[in-house]
Structure formats: C-alpha cells, structure tokens
C-alpha cells in the first residue's frame, strides 16, 4: 500500500522535482539538478544528424527532453531505444513515448544491456550521462562499446557543462575525431555538445612511416 501511494506521489511530481530527488538519492548517476533545456536538447538532436537508417540509442534520457527533440526532428519512435537506470524515469518515458523502447539498465555495460540488439544497425548514440562522474577507463570503454555496435559511420553525441571534452584527448588521439559545438548560453547551466566519430584508417604509407619513426 505504501509503495503504491509512493508511486502515485512520484507520478505527480514535476520533472525538476524528479531530477532533484534523483540527484539527492544517487548523485553519482544524476549529473544535473534539472532536465536539459530546449536549446540544449535541440542541439543534441541536430548533432545526431538527420534521421538515417538504423536505431538511435539514447543513454540517460531522464524525463525525455532530448527524446522529444529527436522525435520532433523526424525520428520514427520505433527506431528509438532509451537506456535509463532510474526506474521512476523509465515509467515516465514509457508513459510519454509509447512506441519507443525503454530499457531499464546500465549504460556503462552496453554489451549486456543491449544484447537483444546485437547485429542490428545502429546509426547514433545520444548521451546525457554524467561522464565526468566516472573514471576515464569507464568513459573509454563506453565509447569503444558504442562504436562496436555502430561501426564506422556512427556518431556518439554527448553534452557537458565544462569547457573540455568529456572524453580526454589521450583517449581520442588516433582513434576518434571530436567536434565541439558552440556554448549554449540559454541552458542552465551553460553547456556544450560534443560529437565523436571514428577516425578513418590511416593509409598504408602513413602507417609504414609511423613504424619507421618509432624504430
């Protein structure tokens, strides 16, 4: 009975209150005190590019502001898969975005969490995860696992409140190209959107030159 009353109270909460409660209970998993603003959500959807073939996987959607921007941009909700750790947020997403798929699971363990989608084409990951709360090795693994699912044409989109790339330069060097978007001053706090893509394979001549330089 108490659980049922608690669920009713949670459903009546506004999104800002939900985020604040989540931050208080799991500060290492919630990276903001409020959902992303519309300007940031639109910038993330734009960075993911126009709807292409394959799935778009959203990591840490929260209450769904970026989800809404993706759908408003023309993405078919049947191609959208959301990975959310917070069960209360999962219920909100299921209510708001019927037809899209919601997985309650760990975004930092993509091979297990997305096992049922192995072999399906994935065109983009759009992440609102608080990456700076995690060790560098976990951020590196997240990006590696995401591109293992996407392949060479995929894009990994991530926002951050800091001025630097949430994926350190030494991780990206020689493996990923990183594009930094303009500051989004309309968001509170101001944020940037970063896009990561796989570097093309180095030509054989360049590889041979590098080997010679190291010799």
N, C-alpha and C positions, 0 to 999 in steps of 0.2 A: 504494500500500500504506500509506504513512504517513498519507494523507488518510483512508483507511478506518479505521485504528486511532484517529486523532484523533476521528472521528465516533463511534466506539464509546465512547471515554472521555467525550465530551461527553454522550452519552445516559445515561451512568451518574452524571452529576453531579446533585446536588440543586438545587432551584430557587434557593436562596440563593447557592450557588456559581455558578450560571449568571449571576445578576444581578451578582455581584461581578466576574466575568470581563468581562461586557459593559460595566460601568462603567469598568473599567481600560482596555479597548480603545477604547471610544467614549464618553467622559464627556459629550460634548455631546448624545448621543442617549439616554442612560440617566439618568433623573432620580432613581433610588433605589438603595440598596445591597441591597434585599431586595424581594420581591413585596409587594403590598398585603395587609394583614391582613384577616381575615374581616369584622371590623366595618366597615372602610372599603369593602370590596367590596360588602357588603350595602347600605350607604348609597348607593353609586353606582347600584346596580341599582334601589333604591327611588326615587331621584331621576329615573331614566329613565321611571318610571311603570309601570302595569300593561301587559302585552303588548297592543299595538294592531295595527292593520293596517300592513303595510309592513315594510321592512327596519330592523334595528338595526345600526348600524355602530360597531364598537369600534376605537378608534385606540390603538396602542401597547399591546396586551394582554399583552405579555411572555410569561409562562408560563401565564396564564389564570385568576388568582384572581377577577377581576371577571367573566370569561366564565362561570365556574362559578356565581357568584351570579345572573347574568342567567338562566341555564338553570334554576337552582333556583327562580327566581321565576315560571317558567312559559313563558318564551320558547321557541318552537319553534326548534331549532338550524338548521333550513333557512332561517330568516329572519335568521340572524346572519352578518354579514360582518366579518372581522377584518383590519385593515391593520397589518402588522408589518414593520419594516425589517430586523430581525435574522434571518438565515436559520436559525440554530440554534433560536431561539424559534419560528419558523414550523414547523419539524419537530416540535417538542414539541406545538404546538397541533394540528397535523394528526393526531398520534397520539392525543391526549387527546379531541378533539372532532370525531370523524368525523361527517360530515353537515353541519357548518358549513363556511363558505367562508373560506379563508385566502389573503390576497393579500400577497405579499412586495413591498412598495413604499413610496413616500414619502407619509406622511400629510400633509405640508405642500404637496403638489401634488395635491389631490383631483380636479380635473377630469381629469387624466391617469390617476391611479391607479384611479379608479372609473369610467372611461369606459364600461365594459361595462354599468354600471348606470344610465346616463343615461336618464331617463324613467321609471324605476321609483320607486314610492313609498317614501320613507324617513321613518320616524317619529322616530328619535333617533340622536344621536351620543353615544357614551360614551367619554371620552378620559382616558387615563393618560399622555399625553405630558408631558414636562418643559417646559411652555410658558415658564417663566421663563428657560430657557436660550436662548430665541430672541428676536430683535428684535421690537419692538412691531408693526412693519409686517407681519411674518410671522404674528403672532398674529391681527391684524385680518383678513388675507387668509384664514386658516384658518376663522375664524368666518363670514366672508362666503361662502366657497365651500360651507361646510356648509349654511348656510341656503338657498343657491341650489338645493341638492339636496333639502332638506326641505320648504321652503315655510313658510307662516305658522303651521302647527300643530306644528312640530317643536320639539325641545328639545336643547340641547347641554349635556352634563354633563361637568364637569372637576373633578379634585381638586387641591389644593395644600397644601404644608406651611406656607406663610406666612399671615399674618393678612389680607392684602389680596387683592382679586380678581386672578387671573392675567390677566384681560382688563381693561386700565386703564379707569378711569371715563370718560375723554375719548373712548374708542372706543365705549363703550356708550351714552353720553348721546344721547337722541333716537332710538336705533336698537334697542337691546336692553335688556330688563329682566334684572337679575341678582339671584338669590336665594342667600343664603349659608346653608349648613347649620351645625348646631352642631359645635363641636370634637369630634373623635373621639379621645378620650384613649387608647383601647385600642390604637390604631395606633402603630407605632414607625417614625419619629417621629409625633407627633400631626398630624392632618390635618383639612381641611375639604373639603366638597363644594359646588361652585357649580353652579347651573343657569341657563342663559341662554335667553331666548325673544325672538322678535321683538316689538317694541312695536307695538300696533295703530296703524293710520294715524290721524293727527290729524284731527279734524273740520274741515270747510272753514272754519268760523268762526274756529277757533283758528289755522289756517294764515294766514287773512287778517289776524288780529290780530298775528301774529308779523311778517308782512311790513310792517304799518303801524308796529310798534315799531322795526323796523330802518331805516325810512325817515327 
